[in-house]
Amino acid sequence: MHPIQDKWDGIYGKASANGRPEPALVLKQYDYLLPGQGRALDLACGLGGNALFLAERGLSTTAWDLSAVAIARLRQVAADDQLDLVCEVRDLEKEPMPQSSFDVVVVSRFLDRNMNRSLAAALRPGGLLYFQTFVADKDPAIGPVNSAYLLRENELASTFEDLILRAYCEAGQTGDRARGFRNEALLVGQKPLNAVEQDDVEKR
């Protein structure tokens, strides 16, 4: 068992079963960029707000998380609503993401810098990455305190510089802090249609 699986099983086990989990703001705000069909992945899905949102819009959706408790709850909701949603417990350290497999990948409030390259590689040409998580320049009472899980200034934009930037927001603490989107950064990036995977380049 993964060392943090117990932690998240406990958190999701205590979460209320009432109501539907909400999708990330980046997905709600830029849903008009989604394709009409295709394969989507909700990575580190938790209770699956993003996955349900994608499946309800007709995308063939896969949801992965380390927590068996979260996946079991999401699987039941998907079955009750008859959604095209495959829910799997998956440890990405042991089972890396397949390349060129998804038209949409969503990551929200999850940061593992070792996986960032594989996120872009998992997209098919023309595919979209929706990414949203906490930044270091935030209200200290909100979100994680460990810097390993906080984005540095403009890190999200520079990390995915090979993608075409379709949307980006990172306000930090500039200006009137009581207004606007704060404490997180969000990005929608699109893989170029002529993208060539690094593994393909190395084989040539």
N, C-alpha and C positions, 0 to 999 in steps of 0.2 A: 504493500500500500504506500502511496505517495505520502511524505511526511506532513503535508498540509491538508490532505484529504479529510481527515477527521475534523479539522477546524471548520472547513466549509460545509461539511455535512451537518455539523452542529448549528451553524448560522442559518442554513436553509431549512433545517428541521424546525427551528423556532419561528421562522417567518410565517406571517399570516397567510392562510390559504384562501382568504376572502379577497375578491377583486382580481383583476388581471394585471400582470406586470406590465409596466410602461416601456415602450421602446426608447432608445436614446434620442436626445434632441437632434443630433446630426441626421438620424434616419427620418424622423418626422419632418424636419425642416426642409430636407432635400429629397423627399420621396419622389418628386417629379423627375429625378434623374434615373430612377430605377428602370431597368428593361421590362418589357411586358411579359417576358418568359425567360427561363434559364435556370441555372443552379446557383443557390445562395448558401453561404455558410455563416452561422452565428458562432464565433469563436469565444470560448470562455463564457458561455451563454447564461450561466446562472439560472434563474427561473424562466428565462426565455422570452422576455418582452420583445426583443428584436426578431427572434425566430418566428414568433407568432405573427408579428407584423408583416414579415416577408412572405410567409406561407399564405396569409390571408390575401395577399396581392398576386397570388398565382405562381409564385416562384417555387420550384422544387427545392426545399430547404433542408439543410442538415444543421443540427445543433450539437456542439461538443462542449463538455465540461468535465472537470475532474471529480465533481461531487455526484455520487450516485443518488443522493437524496434529491438534488435539484433536477437531475435527468428523469428520475421516476415521476416527479410531479409534473414536469413538462410533457412527458410522454402521455400521461393521463389526460391532460388538457387537449393535446393534439388529437387523441383518439376520440374524445367526447365531441370535438368540433369537426371531426373528419377532415383534418388538414393533411396536406402532403408534406409531412415533417418527420424526418428521421432523427431520433435523439440518441446520442451515444456518449457513454463515459469514455473519455480519451485522455491519455497522458501524452502530450505532444513531445515530451523529452524522449519517450520510447517509440512513439508513432508519429514521425514527422509529417507535415502537410504535403499532399501530392501536388506536383506542379501542373499549371495550366488546366485546372479542374473546375474553377468556379467563375461565374459571371459577376457575382457580388460576394464580398467578404466584409463582415461587420465586426468591429472590435470596440467594446465600450467599457470604460473603467477597468481596464486590464492593461498591464504593461510588462512585457518581457522582451528586452532589447535583443536578446539572442534569436528571437523569432521574426524580427522585422523583415529580414531579407526573404524569408520563406513566405511571408504574407503577400508581397508583391509577386513572387514567383507562382503562388497558387492561383493567381488571376489568369483567366484567358485573355488574349488580346482584346482590347476594348472593355475589359472588365473594370468594375468599380470597387474601390476600397473606401469604406466608411469607418472613420476612426475618431474616437473621442475619449479623452481621459484627463486626469488631474495634472496641473502644472505646479512647479515649485513656487511660483509667484502667486500664491493664493491665500485666502483666509486660513490661518493655522487651525481653526476649529472645524474645518471642512475637509473631508477626505483623509487619505493616509499621511503619515508624518515621515515615513521612511523614504529617503531621497531616491532609492532604487525604483520606486513606483511613481515618481513624479517627473514630468517632462521639464527639461531645461528650456530656456527661452528660445523659441523658433526651432526647437529640436524636431518637432513633428514634421514641419515643412521640409527641413533638410534631410531627414531620414528617408523620405519618399520622393526625393528630387527627380527620380527617373519616371515618376508618374506625372501625368498632365493634371495640374491643379484645377479642380472644378469648383471647389469651395474651401475657404479657410477662415478661421476666427480664433484669435488669441489676444484678448484685451488686457490680460494681466490686471494690475491695480491702477491703470492709468485713468485719469479723469474722475467722474462721479461714480464711485464704487457701488452705489446703491442701484445703479441702472446697468442694463446690458447683460451680456453673457459673460460670466466670471468664473474663476477658479479652475476652469478646464480649457483645453484647446480642442478644436474639432477640425477635421479634414475630410474632404471627398476627393480622391485621386483616381484618375483613369489610366489604365495601362495602354500605351500606344498600340495601335493596330499592327504596326510593323515590329513590335517588340521581339527580341531574340533572347531566349533564356541563356544565362551564363554557362550552364552545363553544355548547351548546344555549341556555344562559342569555343569552349575548351576542347570539344571533340573534333573541331575542324583543324 
